[in-house]
Amino acid sequence: MKVKYYADTDTVYIELLDNPVFETQEISENILIDVDDKGNLVSMTIEHAKENAGLWEFSYQEIALREMA
């Protein structure tokens, strides 16, 4: 996964898969998703990210799997 933030346009680009984009779909006025030919989510673009996604702080946390009892 790659996350890029463009400060000059307040845009976030999140790349989930390195697949060719088949179609771009508009989810809302400021949110676009790209899907591959199988319908898998490839990437997402969020415009006006600070307002629309609360992008004042970004963090990543991996949660370990718990053993089933």
C-alpha positions in Angstrom: 0.0 0.0 0.0 1.2 3.5 -0.9 -0.2 6.7 0.5 0.7 10.0 -1.1 -0.4 13.4 0.1 -0.3 16.4 -2.2 -0.3 19.5 0.0 -0.7 22.0 -2.9 -4.1 20.5 -3.7 -4.9 18.9 -0.3 -5.4 15.5 -2.1 -4.7 12.0 -0.8 -4.0 9.2 -3.2 -4.1 5.7 -1.7 -2.8 2.8 -3.9 -3.8 -0.6 -2.7 -2.9 -2.8 -5.6 -0.5 -2.5 -8.5 -3.1 -3.5 -11.0 -4.1 -1.7 -14.2 -7.2 0.5 -13.7 -10.2 -0.6 -15.6 -12.7 2.0 -14.4 -12.8 5.1 -12.2 -16.0 5.5 -10.1 -17.1 8.7 -8.4 -18.3 7.8 -4.9 -19.0 11.4 -4.0 -18.0 14.9 -5.3 -14.5 14.6 -3.7 -13.9 10.8 -3.6 -13.0 8.6 -6.5 -12.1 5.0 -6.6 -10.3 3.0 -9.3 -11.1 -0.7 -9.9 -9.5 -3.4 -12.0 -11.2 -5.6 -14.5 -12.3 -7.9 -11.8 -13.9 -5.2 -9.6 -11.1 -5.1 -7.1 -10.3 -1.8 -5.5 -7.0 -0.6 -6.9 -6.8 3.0 -5.5 -8.7 5.8 -4.0 -8.4 9.6 -4.4 -9.7 12.0 -1.7 -9.8 15.6 -2.6 -10.0 18.3 0.1 -8.6 15.6 2.4 -8.3 17.6 5.5 -12.0 18.4 5.4 -13.3 15.2 3.9 -11.1 12.6 5.6 -9.9 14.3 8.8 -6.4 14.1 7.5 -4.7 16.2 10.2 -2.8 13.2 11.4 -2.0 9.9 9.8 -1.0 6.8 11.7 -0.6 3.1 10.9 -1.1 0.3 13.4 -0.8 -3.5 12.7 -2.9 -5.6 15.0 -1.5 -9.1 15.7 -3.7 -12.1 15.1 -5.0 -13.6 18.3 -5.0 -17.4 18.8 -8.5 -19.0 18.8 -9.1 -20.7 22.1 
